[in-house]
């Protein structure tokens, strides 16, 4: 019997810090050895001429999730995890969404029932909170104890927006337990006012979605969200930053030591509002919120990707089919505010980022690993994932950096009927994806069984190097001696 279950040999190993030639020995789902040459192995995988990298961690995806209006996303935990694996991901963290009136216990039980029997990858949840009642806040410590250490709140959508006061309550509880609050930051009243103006003028085609949610709406909300978090000195994660101004706020606050994290998404780097101006209702395929912007914004966002403003580039996979089950649930001629928000992308996140980032010299291989896996593992407390080192889970993706592919729907392996990346020329493609030493996808074939994925209990957020902010109003020397804590 061999010392190792699997040996990956002859490849170039890439981590967030280094690139080196080495073999990897895997035993019992963990990386057991890294050396110049490793003999043996019950199975030997030849990675000659290939890149051996940590499998991606998709930290922003809507899987088997109802929208606030009750519309179910097209992908369940089987198809969603399969699609992620074909895209070079070894684990993912979708959302578990609370809707108003639901207990947290009910939410978690619902998503456990959806994920455990179906996922081919390891998974965790971010908990969406839309109803922060007293009883819900009292349930949250039990969620932390379970290892769900991140929450998402909304500053837009009437049925999801919890208001500034609700957000302060969530931030305070999260801080107490070492959790991270994520936020969808858009000014709800700005968006509603714009929608009324466009509706009054009869401007309801899909293309008008792109200009109905102003850049200022995101920038104001990001600034407000950061201010709320700073008041109570809590950690905050801004999801899907789509504007140059929003990214600049994140960059400024990080430099100041604020406990702040952020991401952008491939659609904001790849698409523009012109994609919504397609014949008929084709533009509906590209409706997402916040909306895609323009070329100048793409250029600015790439600069922020390069300079470290963003911890990750995440897909925000929100799959709604181009039919009555998804985009057109309210009719094939529905005005843009009634068209389902979101687009698929979980399988294309990493190929697009590699091709346009590494392939075109915008980012290094090490930055690619950080943006695709390592930073997510650190930010969201996945202690045994996100790098290639002894003792870590053997979550590995083997890439051919020179393979050229044209993106097609068939490559996505999801439940969708379109991909917004259709026809894009991609250089660099994952050939094999592992999760805990098991081969999930190899050379275009699914190898894993439904339901083999495990729930990952996550650690509290690591705030090393982020000193935070101390509001003067909580300083007894400046608040007349009041003993009050944020």
Secondary structure as GFF3:
##gff-version 3
##sequence-region A 1 486
A	DSSP	beta_strand	6	14	.	.	.	ID=ss1
A	DSSP	beta_strand	19	27	.	.	.	ID=ss2
A	DSSP	beta_strand	30	35	.	.	.	ID=ss3
A	DSSP	beta_strand	43	46	.	.	.	ID=ss4
A	DSSP	beta_strand	51	54	.	.	.	ID=ss5
A	DSSP	beta_strand	56	62	.	.	.	ID=ss6
A	DSSP	alpha_helix	77	86	.	.	.	ID=ss7
A	DSSP	beta_strand	89	97	.	.	.	ID=ss8
A	DSSP	alpha_helix	104	115	.	.	.	ID=ss9
A	DSSP	beta_strand	122	128	.	.	.	ID=ss10
A	DSSP	alpha_helix	134	146	.	.	.	ID=ss11
A	DSSP	beta_strand	150	154	.	.	.	ID=ss12
A	DSSP	alpha_helix	163	176	.	.	.	ID=ss13
A	DSSP	beta_strand	180	184	.	.	.	ID=ss14
A	DSSP	alpha_helix	188	200	.	.	.	ID=ss15
A	DSSP	three_ten_helix	206	208	.	.	.	ID=ss16
A	DSSP	alpha_helix	209	212	.	.	.	ID=ss17
A	DSSP	alpha_helix	215	232	.	.	.	ID=ss18
A	DSSP	beta_strand	236	238	.	.	.	ID=ss19
A	DSSP	alpha_helix	244	255	.	.	.	ID=ss20
A	DSSP	beta_strand	260	265	.	.	.	ID=ss21
A	DSSP	alpha_helix	266	270	.	.	.	ID=ss22
A	DSSP	three_ten_helix	273	276	.	.	.	ID=ss23
A	DSSP	three_ten_helix	282	286	.	.	.	ID=ss24
A	DSSP	alpha_helix	295	307	.	.	.	ID=ss25
A	DSSP	beta_strand	312	314	.	.	.	ID=ss26
A	DSSP	beta_strand	317	318	.	.	.	ID=ss27
A	DSSP	three_ten_helix	336	338	.	.	.	ID=ss28
A	DSSP	alpha_helix	349	353	.	.	.	ID=ss29
A	DSSP	pi_helix	354	358	.	.	.	ID=ss30
A	DSSP	alpha_helix	365	369	.	.	.	ID=ss31
A	DSSP	pi_helix	370	374	.	.	.	ID=ss32
A	DSSP	alpha_helix	375	379	.	.	.	ID=ss33
A	DSSP	beta_strand	396	406	.	.	.	ID=ss34
A	DSSP	three_ten_helix	409	411	.	.	.	ID=ss35
A	DSSP	beta_strand	425	435	.	.	.	ID=ss36
A	DSSP	beta_strand	438	442	.	.	.	ID=ss37
A	DSSP	beta_strand	445	446	.	.	.	ID=ss38
A	DSSP	three_ten_helix	472	474	.	.	.	ID=ss39
###
